[in-house]
Amino acid sequence: MDPLLAIAKATAVDQTPTPPSPPPNAETAPPGRLWAISDIHLSFKGNREALEKLLRHPNDDILLCGDVGESAEHCRIAFVKFKECFRQVFWVPGNHELYTLPSDKEHGARGEDKYIECVEIAREFGVLTPEDDYTLWEGEGGPCLIAPIFTLYDYSFRPDEVKLEDALEWAREEDIEATDEHLLHPDPYASRIEWCHALVEKTEKKLAAAVATHPDIPLVIVGHWPLREDLVRLFRVPRFSLWCGTKKTEDWHNVYNAKIVVSGHLHVRRTDWIDNTRFEEVSLGYPRQWQDCQDRGLDINDMLRDILPGPDTPSKEQRNTIWRQFG
């Protein structure tokens, strides 16, 4: 069973849902907004039904931060609906898109080929991916450069006293093991660690080139895995941290002038401010993880996160984590 089926114990705050943008006037369309969501997990019928309720934001764009599902069909369902509702869609892969399911083990794409298969599906619908050039976004709260990234993980989110060769056993001591160990193959790399490090090196070059070309324009870095270990707080499954990122990305928000970093994967919705950067975890999660919201009459539209213009930056003394049930 996926350890993230354990519902994270987070402190919810009283929130008021952000209303959707009004339809643009044909003559004077207002500046667009930028929204985000991740981990919509369309293998669950409840989430597929929820997606059908998504409202149109014809002047806005959205960041789709991975884990739409495990199959090509899940990707197509997601891309069709989000393109129907938003002007531009940006997608990055999560671990679930990279799975080779048991039913496909003989002839299904594996590893990097599975990723490229998802990229090609995205391009069928005009969805932008980490393989595309970064996009200058000039809506409300901009300009910013939207930088979709793909980094994976290397088991470095673990205590210092736990050696790499002991990391998996350390997690298994608490009955924690990611499904990735069985379904996410690293082909053609020798290991997921090697694939992660190759991706990090490739992404560093692309981010550095973007900053050099646009030195005065901040970035919105969009990925699935958190960039920093201190943002991984999994109250019920803490040792799942092994599969949550790499320490090689810890300072990227400063090195590459990020105004905002958007991620998912944790199924723990939150907003943080570190240094001069806002960090947003925007997971929807498995149906039971947001059932309380549905019981209150909320739907997927209330789960979208307002990235830009976003909230005002609080003073340094008030920059506490905002735990979010919705919005």
C-alpha positions as CSV (number, residue, x, y, z in Angstrom):
1,M,0.0,0.0,0.0
2,D,1.2,3.5,-0.8
3,P,2.4,5.1,2.4
4,L,0.8,8.4,1.5
5,L,-2.6,6.7,1.9
6,A,-1.9,7.6,5.6
7,I,-3.6,10.9,6.0
8,A,-1.1,13.6,7.1
9,K,-1.9,15.2,10.5
10,A,-1.7,18.9,9.7
11,T,-3.1,21.9,11.5
12,A,-5.8,23.4,9.4
13,V,-6.4,27.2,9.4
14,D,-9.6,29.0,8.8
15,Q,-9.6,29.8,5.1
16,T,-12.0,31.5,2.7
17,P,-12.0,29.9,-0.8
18,T,-10.5,32.1,-3.5
19,P,-13.2,32.8,-6.1
20,P,-12.5,31.8,-9.7
21,S,-11.5,34.6,-12.1
22,P,-14.5,36.1,-13.9
23,P,-14.8,35.5,-17.7
24,P,-12.7,38.1,-19.5
25,N,-14.3,40.9,-21.4
26,A,-13.9,40.4,-25.1
27,E,-12.5,43.9,-25.5
28,T,-10.4,44.4,-22.4
29,A,-9.4,41.1,-20.8
30,P,-7.8,41.6,-17.4
31,P,-4.3,40.3,-16.6
32,G,-4.4,36.5,-16.2
33,R,-3.8,34.7,-13.0
34,L,-1.6,31.6,-12.4
35,W,-3.1,28.6,-10.5
36,A,-1.6,25.3,-9.4
37,I,-2.6,21.8,-8.3
38,S,-0.9,18.4,-8.1
39,D,-1.5,14.8,-7.2
40,I,-5.0,14.5,-8.7
41,H,-4.5,10.7,-9.0
42,L,-7.1,9.9,-11.7
43,S,-6.8,6.2,-11.0
44,F,-9.4,7.0,-8.3
45,K,-13.0,7.2,-9.6
46,G,-13.8,9.9,-7.1
47,N,-11.0,12.2,-8.3
48,R,-12.0,11.6,-12.0
49,E,-15.6,12.6,-11.1
50,A,-14.3,15.7,-9.2
51,L,-12.2,16.8,-12.2
52,E,-15.4,17.0,-14.3
53,K,-16.5,19.9,-12.1
54,L,-13.5,22.0,-13.0
55,L,-14.7,25.5,-14.0
56,R,-13.3,27.5,-17.0
57,H,-10.6,30.1,-16.4
58,P,-10.2,31.3,-20.0
59,N,-7.7,34.1,-19.2
60,D,-5.7,32.1,-16.7
61,D,-2.9,29.5,-16.7
62,I,-2.3,26.5,-14.5
63,L,0.6,24.5,-13.2
64,L,-0.1,20.8,-13.0
65,C,2.6,19.5,-10.7
66,G,2.7,15.7,-11.3
67,D,0.9,12.5,-10.3
68,V,-2.1,12.9,-12.6
69,G,-2.1,9.1,-12.7
70,E,-0.2,6.0,-13.9
71,S,-1.3,5.5,-17.5
72,A,-1.3,7.3,-20.8
73,E,-5.1,7.5,-20.6
74,H,-4.9,9.3,-17.2
75,C,-2.6,11.9,-18.8
76,R,-5.0,12.4,-21.7
77,I,-8.0,12.8,-19.4
78,A,-6.1,15.4,-17.4
79,F,-4.7,17.3,-20.4
80,V,-8.0,17.5,-22.2
81,K,-9.9,18.9,-19.2
82,F,-7.3,21.4,-18.1
83,K,-6.7,22.6,-21.6
84,E,-10.5,23.0,-21.9
85,C,-10.6,25.2,-18.8
86,F,-7.3,27.1,-18.9
87,R,-5.4,29.2,-21.5
88,Q,-2.1,27.4,-20.9
89,V,-1.2,24.3,-19.0
90,F,2.3,23.5,-17.6
91,W,2.9,19.9,-16.6
92,V,5.8,18.2,-14.8
93,P,6.0,14.4,-14.1
94,G,5.5,12.9,-10.7
95,N,6.6,9.4,-9.7
96,H,3.2,7.9,-10.7
97,E,3.4,9.0,-14.3
98,L,6.7,7.1,-14.5
99,Y,5.3,3.8,-13.3
100,T,5.3,0.7,-15.5
101,L,2.3,-1.2,-14.3
102,P,2.4,-5.0,-13.9
103,S,0.0,-5.3,-16.8
104,D,2.6,-3.5,-19.0
105,K,5.7,-5.2,-17.7
106,E,6.3,-7.1,-20.9
107,H,5.9,-4.4,-23.5
108,G,5.3,-1.1,-21.6
109,A,7.7,1.8,-21.7
110,R,10.1,1.9,-18.7
111,G,12.1,4.7,-17.0
112,E,13.2,7.5,-19.3
113,D,11.1,6.1,-22.2
114,K,8.0,6.3,-20.0
115,Y,8.7,9.9,-19.3
116,I,9.2,10.7,-22.9
117,E,5.9,9.0,-23.7
118,C,4.2,11.3,-21.3
119,V,5.9,14.3,-22.8
120,E,4.7,13.3,-26.3
121,I,1.2,13.0,-25.0
122,A,1.4,16.5,-23.5
123,R,2.6,17.9,-26.8
124,E,-0.5,16.4,-28.5
125,F,-2.5,18.9,-26.4
126,G,-0.2,21.8,-26.4
127,V,0.8,21.3,-22.8
128,L,4.2,22.6,-21.8
129,T,6.7,20.3,-20.1
130,P,10.3,20.4,-18.6
131,E,11.5,19.6,-22.2
132,D,10.2,22.9,-23.5
133,D,11.7,26.4,-23.2
134,Y,10.8,28.3,-20.1
135,T,7.9,30.7,-20.6
136,L,7.8,34.5,-19.8
137,W,4.6,34.9,-17.9
138,E,3.2,38.5,-17.8
139,G,-0.1,38.1,-16.0
140,E,-1.1,39.6,-12.6
141,G,1.9,39.5,-10.3
142,G,4.4,39.1,-13.1
143,P,6.5,39.2,-15.0
144,C,8.1,35.8,-14.1
145,L,9.8,33.1,-15.9
146,I,7.9,29.8,-15.5
147,A,10.4,27.0,-15.2
148,P,9.0,23.4,-15.1
149,I,11.6,20.9,-13.8
150,F,12.0,17.2,-13.4
151,T,14.4,16.0,-10.7
152,L,13.4,12.7,-9.0
153,Y,15.1,11.8,-5.7
154,D,18.3,10.2,-4.4
155,Y,17.4,8.9,-0.9
156,S,19.4,11.8,0.7
157,F,16.4,13.1,2.7
158,R,17.4,11.0,5.7
159,P,19.2,11.5,9.1
160,D,22.9,12.0,8.9
161,E,23.6,8.9,10.9
162,V,21.8,6.7,8.4
163,K,24.2,5.6,5.6
164,L,22.9,5.4,2.1
165,E,23.4,1.6,1.9
166,D,21.2,1.3,5.0
167,A,18.5,3.8,3.9
168,L,15.9,1.3,2.6
169,E,16.2,-0.9,5.6
170,W,15.8,2.1,7.9
171,A,12.5,2.9,6.2
172,R,11.4,-0.7,6.2
173,E,11.9,-0.8,10.0
174,E,8.7,1.3,10.2
175,D,7.0,-0.7,7.4
176,I,7.6,2.1,4.9
177,E,8.4,1.3,1.3
178,A,7.4,3.4,-1.7
179,T,5.6,1.7,-4.6
180,D,8.4,3.2,-6.7
181,E,10.7,0.4,-5.6
182,H,8.7,-2.0,-7.7
183,L,7.1,0.1,-10.5
184,L,9.5,3.1,-11.2
185,H,12.3,1.8,-13.3
186,P,15.5,3.8,-14.0
187,D,16.2,2.6,-17.5
188,P,18.6,3.3,-19.2
189,Y,20.3,4.4,-16.0
190,A,21.7,1.9,-13.5
191,S,19.7,3.3,-10.6
192,R,17.1,6.0,-9.7
193,I,20.0,7.8,-7.9
194,E,22.0,7.9,-11.1
195,W,19.0,9.1,-13.1
196,C,18.3,11.8,-10.4
197,H,21.8,13.1,-10.6
198,A,21.7,13.3,-14.4
199,L,18.4,15.2,-14.2
200,V,19.8,17.6,-11.6
201,E,22.8,18.4,-13.7
202,K,20.7,19.0,-16.8
203,T,18.3,21.2,-14.9
204,E,21.0,23.2,-13.2
205,K,22.4,24.1,-16.7
206,K,19.0,25.1,-18.0
207,L,18.1,27.2,-14.9
208,A,21.5,28.9,-15.0
209,A,21.1,29.8,-18.7
210,A,17.6,31.2,-18.0
211,V,18.9,33.5,-15.2
212,A,21.8,34.6,-17.4
213,T,19.4,35.5,-20.2
214,H,16.8,37.1,-17.9
215,P,18.8,38.5,-14.9
216,D,16.1,40.8,-13.7
217,I,13.1,38.4,-14.0
218,P,12.4,36.1,-11.1
219,L,11.5,32.5,-11.7
220,V,8.6,30.4,-10.7
221,I,10.2,26.9,-10.3
222,V,7.6,24.2,-10.8
223,G,8.4,20.6,-9.9
224,H,6.8,17.5,-8.3
225,W,9.3,16.8,-5.5
226,P,10.1,19.4,-2.8
227,L,13.4,21.2,-3.3
228,R,14.2,21.2,0.4
229,E,14.3,18.6,3.1
230,D,13.0,21.0,5.8
231,L,9.7,21.2,3.9
232,V,9.1,17.4,4.2
233,R,7.0,16.9,7.3
234,L,5.1,13.6,7.1
235,F,3.7,13.2,10.5
236,R,2.5,9.7,10.2
237,V,5.1,8.3,7.7
238,P,8.2,10.4,8.4
239,R,10.6,7.8,6.9
240,F,8.9,8.2,3.5
241,S,11.2,11.2,3.2
242,L,13.6,8.9,1.3
243,W,11.5,9.2,-1.8
244,C,10.8,13.0,-1.5
245,G,13.7,14.8,-3.1
246,T,17.4,15.4,-3.2
247,K,19.6,17.7,-1.1
248,K,21.3,18.8,-4.3
249,T,18.4,21.2,-4.9
250,E,18.3,22.8,-1.4
251,D,19.7,26.2,-2.4
252,W,18.1,26.5,-5.9
253,H,15.6,29.0,-4.7
254,N,18.4,31.5,-4.0
255,V,20.9,30.5,-6.7
256,Y,18.3,30.8,-9.5
257,N,16.3,33.8,-8.2
258,A,13.0,32.0,-7.5
259,K,10.1,34.2,-6.5
260,I,8.0,31.1,-5.9
261,V,8.6,27.3,-5.8
262,V,5.6,25.1,-6.5
263,S,5.6,21.3,-5.7
264,G,3.4,18.4,-4.7
265,H,4.1,14.8,-3.8
266,L,3.6,15.1,0.0
267,H,-0.2,15.3,0.1
268,V,0.3,17.9,2.9
269,R,-0.9,21.2,1.6
270,R,1.1,24.2,2.9
271,T,2.6,27.6,2.2
272,D,6.0,28.6,3.5
273,W,8.4,31.5,3.1
274,I,12.1,30.8,3.2
275,D,14.6,33.7,2.5
276,N,12.8,35.7,-0.2
277,T,10.9,32.8,-1.8
278,R,7.4,31.5,-1.3
279,F,7.1,27.7,-1.3
280,E,3.7,26.2,-2.2
281,E,2.7,22.5,-1.7
282,V,-0.4,22.1,-3.8
283,S,-1.5,18.4,-3.6
284,L,-5.1,17.4,-4.0
285,G,-4.4,13.8,-2.8
286,Y,-6.4,10.6,-2.7
287,P,-10.1,11.0,-2.3
288,R,-10.3,10.3,1.4
289,Q,-7.6,12.9,2.1
290,W,-9.8,15.7,1.0
291,Q,-13.1,14.2,1.9
292,D,-13.6,16.7,4.7
293,C,-13.6,19.5,2.1
294,Q,-16.2,17.7,0.0
295,D,-18.3,17.2,3.1
296,R,-18.3,20.9,3.6
297,G,-19.6,21.5,0.0
298,L,-16.2,22.3,-1.5
299,D,-15.0,20.9,-4.8
300,I,-11.9,20.8,-7.0
301,N,-12.2,24.4,-7.8
302,D,-11.7,25.3,-4.1
303,M,-8.5,23.2,-4.1
304,L,-6.7,25.2,-6.7
305,R,-3.9,27.3,-5.3
306,D,-3.5,31.0,-6.3
307,I,0.2,31.2,-7.3
308,L,0.1,34.6,-8.9
309,P,-0.7,37.2,-7.8
310,G,-0.9,35.1,-4.7
311,P,-0.9,36.3,-1.1
312,D,1.0,39.3,0.2
313,T,4.4,38.6,1.6
314,P,4.2,38.8,5.4
315,S,6.9,40.4,7.6
316,K,9.8,38.1,8.6
317,E,8.3,37.8,12.1
318,Q,5.0,36.5,10.7
319,R,6.4,34.0,8.2
320,N,5.0,30.9,9.7
321,T,3.8,27.8,7.8
322,I,0.2,28.1,6.6
323,W,-1.3,24.6,6.7
324,R,-4.1,24.4,4.2
325,Q,-7.1,22.1,3.9
326,F,-8.1,23.9,0.6
327,G,-7.1,26.8,-1.5
